[in-house]
Amino acid sequence: WRLSAKMEEAMTVCVLVLEGLATAMALYIIKSVFTPDPPVKLGLYRSPGRWFGLKYVIMYLLVKLQQGRKRQKQKQEKDAQMASGLPKSGYGVSSHARKEDMDEPQELEDHEHALDSAYFNGFAPDGTAVVMRICRRHGRRAEIWFVLHVPGVGVLQAPQHPDTAVFNTDGKTFSAAGLRFEPVEALRTWKIHFNGLMRLTEAPRTDVTKEEGRLVHVKFSFTWSAFTVTFNFDTDIHPHAIARGMAIEKWNRQFFQQVRSSHQTHYNQWGGMWGCVQIEGEEEQHLWLKGYRDHSFGVRDWGFIHRYIVHFAYLEDGTCFQVATVCMPKTMSDLRTGYVFTPNGTMVAVSEVDLVLSSIGEDGTLPGSYSFNFVAGGKKYHVQVEPYCQSVWYNGLQWESRVHERLCNFTVNGFKGWGVSEFNYKNTTGCPLPPRESRPEQPLPDITGAHRKLLVLSLSNPVCQSAELVGGKGGSLATLTALQTKG
């Protein structure tokens, strides 16, 4: 009798709970049906609407579930994600079974806006800083970002800046305009080389039609070594950040098609670089810089992004962080994300960011000093930003994007720091330069055993254009000679 009474009591509690849940759900549905969605701010930025709670729970559980699955189940994860309408990677699923396979140059996707981009930066407390990016595109084209700030010398940048387009690359490696990134050990070590001309000015050039400063020869060679693991935005992003970013949007078939077609894999890693820099007319300098690198591949249409602001910095106590706020109106109009590496190397994803894009620099006027807050691992960080040098770069053949790369001093919870704030805007001015494209790639002649036995080759000999046979510089010189001969 006692057992039956206890079972009856338990069943009564269950019924009451279910009735409560059903009532709450009914009230939520009624409220959502009759509550209008809030207006889209500036026609771009969405905010939580009437179905936000339900969509948030769905996305949070989906991301959390996929982040918790084991690596050997990755294929099943991808199949399930394809069925859900999400991309085959991201939202908790990695693009590669082995992390090491991500670190080499990737094959470009069959998409006009496919990319494979590698980025490095480095900073010292005295203001010395370098930012370098090579982004491979179809058509043996690349985008480069390149600035070197040396106190007492000035600002050096790629001669074509603020334009970023480079043509006639090898189409296979991270190499463009004399700048080269070479992986040595996956996710651990890289070699970075440059040998060529840079434009020396007091401040970076912003008008491509004006000749400013002077061109000087610069040569450097760095070794970059990691001191953190990678943060992969496909798998390590905080579930709250991605759930909120997607839940505020209007869900329909077109939305999920846009999400799938515009995805890119993106991961970061912090480390140090050291080496020698030789600047024409200056003494050789030995540098030790701390900073971060990232690798992005997939699809990026610069015209797809309305705006973003990204901050990366390392602090005097050993903390490293990245915080981003992004507006992509067709997919996620207000995505706020990032991470922190604590001094002992622990990686913590950012859950909250109070930097609101529509309230800072929306009209294109960038702030001087400013501050914001974010939360990671339950800890609040107060960030103060003081820019000291700004480069402007235009991306895309039609200059679809304008990036302001700002070298900054940071103060975070009382600790000094050094890094970058990056403001990107969708650009509508167009490109003032004439249409450009890479030359048709010249077919290389077959190399025979007889050719390999020769000690000397004439530059006019077609086989001399083979870098495999005569080296990169010799092959380039022979190719230029052939082009001049053809007129």
N, C-alpha and C positions, 0 to 999 in steps of 0.2 A: 504493500500500500504506500509506504514511504517513497519507494522508487518511482511509482506511478505519479505521485504528487510532484516529485522533483521534475519528472519529464514534462508533466503538464505545465508547471511553472516556467520551465525553459522554453516550451513551445509558445506560451503566452508572451514571453519577452521577445522572442523572434518575430512573432506576428506584429507586436507593437513597433519594433524597429523597422520592419518592412513597410508598415503603414506610414511611419514617419518619413522614411526615405521616399516612398511613393508620393506622399503629400508635398514634400520639399521639391521633388522633381516636377510635379504638376505645377506648383507655384512658380518654379524657375522658368518652365516652358511658357506659361501664361504671361509672365513678366517680359520674357524675351520677345514673344510675338508682338506685344503691344508697345514695346519700347523702341523708339527709332534709333538707328545708329548715329553716333556723333558725327559732326561734319569733318571732312578731311582737311586738315590744317594746310593752308596755302595750296590746296589741291594736290598735295604730295604726301603728307605725313598722316598716317592713320593712328588711331588710339583705340583702346579696348571698347568693343561694341557689345551688342546684346547677346551674342552667343560666345563671347570671349571665354567665359568660365569653362564651358563644355569643350571647346576647341583646345584650350590650354591643357586640360586634363588629358585629352587624347594624345596631344603631341608630347607632353611631358612623359607619359607612360611609355609611348613608343620609343622615344630617345633613350630613356632610362633602361628599358628592356634591351635595346640593341647595344648599349654601352656595356651592359652586364654579361652579355654572351661571350663565350670563349672563342678564341681565334679559329679553332678547327671547325667551328660552325659558320664560318664567314660566308660560304656559298649559300647556305640556307638563308642567312640574313639578307643577302643581296636579292635572292629570289623573292623573299617576302616583301622586301622594300620596293622592288619593281612592281609587285602586285598592288602595293599601297599607293602607287603614283609618285613616290619620291625617287630621287636619283639613285643609281646603283652604288654610289658611295656618298659619304656624309651622313649627318643625322644619326651618328653612332656607329657607322660602318666604314672601315678603312678601304682605300682604293687598292691596296696591295696586301697580300698575305705576309710578305716580309718587308719590314720597314726599310731595310737596306736597298731594296729595289726601287724605292721612291727617289733615292738621292742622285741617281744618274740622269742625264738628259733623257727626257721622255719623248716618245713618238707623238707628233702633233695629231690631234683628232681631225677627222674629216669635217671641218667646220671653218667658215671663213674667219671667225674670230678666235680660233684655237691659239693657245699660247703655252709656252714653257719658260718660266721666268725664274732667275736666280738673283738674289739681292744680298748685299753685305753692307754693314756699316760699322764704324768704330769711332771711339771718342776717348779723349784724355782730359783730365781736369783743367789743363792749361788752355783749352779751347781748340786744340788740334782735333780735326775730325775728317772723316771720309765717308762718302755714300756712293755705292756702285750698284748698278743693276743692269743685267743683260736679259732681255726678253725675246725669245725666239718666236718668230711668226712665219707663216707660210710665205713662199716666194723668196726664200733666202733673205728675208728682211728681219731686222731686229729693232727693238727700242732700247736705248741706253739712257740711264741716269748716271751722272758722274760729276761729283764735286769734291774738291780737296781744300780744306780750310787750314792754313798754316799761319799761326800768329807771327807777326813780324815780316811775313812774305806777302800774304794776300789770299785771295780766293782764286783757285784754279778750277776750270770746268771744261767739259768737252767743247771743242771749237764751234760745233753747230748749235749748241744750246742757245735759246730755249727749245728749239726743235729737237726731237729725240730719235728720228728715223735714221737707220743705217741700212745700207743695201749691199748686196753681193757678199753676204757672209757664206760660210761653208754649209750652213743649214743643218748642222749636226751637233755642234758643240757650243758651249757658252763662250763665244769668242766674237768680238765685234769692235771695230775702230781702235785696234791696238790693245784692247782690254781682254783679259782671258781668265776664266775661272776653271781650275782643274781639280776634280775630286781625286783624293789620294786614298783615303779610307772612309768608306760610307759612314755618314753620321758622326764622323770624328774629325777628319783633317781635310783641308783644301789648300791648294796653292793659288795665289792671285798675282797676276803679272800685268804690267802696263809698260809700253814703250812707244811714245809718240808725242804729239803736240797737244798742249792744253792752253786755254785762254786765261791769262793772268789779269785780274782786275781787282779793284778795291771791293766791289760788290758784284754778285752774279749778274750777267747780262740778261735783260728781259725782252729786248726787241731784236728779233732775228734779222731785221733789215739794217741795223746799225752796227758798224764795226767799233768795238770797244776794246780797250786794253791792248795787250800784245800776245802773240803766240810764242810759247817757250817750250823747249824740249823737257819732258819729264819721264823718268824711268823709276819704277819700283818693283819690288818683289816681296810679297808677304806670305807667311804661313799662318793659316787660320786653324785654331784648335778649339774644339767644343769643351765647355765646362758644365753644360746641362744636357739633359735628354731633350727630345723634341716635344713640342706641343702641337698636336695635329688637330686642326679645326674640324676634321671629319669625325673624330672619335672622342676628343677630350673637352669639347665645349660644354659649358654648364647646361644641364637640361632646362633650367629655368630660362636662360637667355634665348635658346632656340625656340622653346615652347611659346614664350611671350612674343618673340619676333614673328612667328607664323600665326599665332592665334588672333592677333589684331587685324590680320588681312581678311579680305573677302574670299572665301573658298569657292572655287568652281573648277571645271575641267581646264579652262585656259590658265588659271593660276598654277595648277600642278604641272601643266605642260611647260610653263615658263620656268618653274623651279627645276625641272628635270633638264631642260635644254641649256640652262645657264650655269650649271654647277662647275666649280673648280676645286681641286684639292689644294690645300694651303697648310704648310706647317712651318714652325719657327724653332730656332735653336740659338742659344747664347754661347759666346766664346770669346777668345782673345786672338788678336793678330799682331805679329811682330815682323819687322823687316827694315830695309833701307829705302829711303826716298832720295832721289837725285833730281834737283830742279836746276835748270840752266841758270847760271849766275849765282847760285847759292851753295853753301856748304852741304855736304851729304848729311842727312839726318837719320838717326836710328829711332824708330817709333815702336811703342807698345800701346795698343789700343784695345779697349773692350767694347763689345757691341753684339749685334745679332745678325743672323742671316735668315732668309726665308726662301722657300721654294714653292712656286705655284704652277699648276698645270691643269689644263682642262679648257674651258671657254671663258673668255672675258671680252665683252663688247663695252668699250669705254662709254659709249653713248647710252648704255643700259643703266649706268650709275648716275644718280642725280648729285649726290655728295657723299663724302665720308671724312671723318677726322680720326686719325690713328696716332697714338703716342707709344713710343718705346723708349725705355730708359733703364740704366743701371744705377744703383745707389751706393754710397760709400760704405754701407754695412753689408754689401754683397747681394742685396735684393735686386732682381730684374723683373720688369713687368711690361706688358703690352695691353693697351685698352683701346678699343675701337667702337665708333658709332657710325653706322652705315645706313644710307637711304637708297634703296633700289625700288622705285615705285611699283614695278610690276611684280615683285616677289616679296621683299621684306623692306618696308619703308622706314622702319625704326628698329634696326638690329643693334643691340648693345652687348658687347662681349669682350673677352680678354683672359688674361691669366697672370699669375705671379709665381716666380721662382724665389723661394725664401732663401736666406743665407746658407741653410744646410742642404739646399738642393731640392726641397720638397716642392712639387708642382701643384698649384691650387687654381682652379678655374674661377673667373670673375662671375658673380651672380647678379650684381646690381651696378649700374652706372647712372649718374645724374646729369651727364652732359647731354643736353637737348640740342640737336642740330638746328632746329628752327630758331633757337635763341642765341646762336653764336655764329657770326659770319655768314648768315644766310644771304645777305645782299652783296657778298663778294669782298667786303671789307674785313680783313683779318684783324683780330684783336692783338694788342700788345701783350702785356702780361695778363694772365687769367688763371682761374683755378676751377677744380671740379673734384668730385668724390667718387669712389667706387668701393665695392665690397667684394672680398675674396676670402673664402674659408671662414666666414663670420667676422672677419676683421675689417674695419673701415679704414680707408686710406684717403688722406687729403692731399691733393696734388696741386702745387703751384708751378706755373710754367713761365719761363723768361726767355723768349727767342733772342738770338744774337746774330744770326745770319740766315738769309732766305734765298732759295733758288726757285725759279719758276720753270716748269717743263710742260710742253704740250705733247700729248700722246695721240697716236692714230694718224693715218695718212691725211685726214681732214681736220686734225687737231680737235678730236671729239672730247678731249679731257684736258684740264689744266690742273697740274699738281704744284702746290707750294710746299717745298721741302724745307722745314725750318729747324736749323740746329739750335738746341735749347739747353739751358740750365734748369734743373728741376729741384724742388724741395718737396719731399714727401714725408709727412709725419715727423718733420724736423730734420730729416737726413738729406744731405746734398746729393744731387744726381746729375747725369749727363745723358743726352739722347736727342731724339727727333720728335717733332710733331709734324704730321703730314696732313695737309688740307687738300682735298680733291674736289673739283667742281666740274660739272658737265659744261663743256665749252661750245658756244654757238657762233663764234666769230669766223670760223673757217680758217684754212691754211693759206697764207699769202704766197707760199712757194709754188712753183709750177709742178705739175704731176711728175712723180718719180717712180721708178721700179728697178728691180735688179736686172742686169744684163742676162741674156740667156746663158746658161751654164755651158762652158765649152767642154765637149767630150774629150776625155783624155785618151791618148794613144795607148795601145797595149805595150806593156813593158816585158821585154824578153830577157833571157839569160845573157845574151850578147850585150844588151844595154847596161846590165848590172856590172859587167866587167870593165866598162869604160871608166877612165879616171877623169877625163875632161869632156864636157859637152858644150856645144855652142848654144847661146841663148835663143838662136833662131830655130834650133832643133825642137820639133813638137814634143818629144819625150821629156825635154827639160822643164815642161810645165807640170810634171808630176812631183808633188811634194813628197811622195813616198820614195822617189828616186834621188831627188836633189835637196830635199828639205823644204820647209815652208817659205823661207825668204827667197831661195833660189827659184822655186816654182812660181812665186808671185812676180818676181822680176821678169821671168820668161813670159808669163802671161801678159804683163804690161807691154813688153816688147812686141809680142804678137799683135796686140790690139792697136798699137801705134802703127805697125806695118800695114794693117788693114785700113788705117785711116779713121 
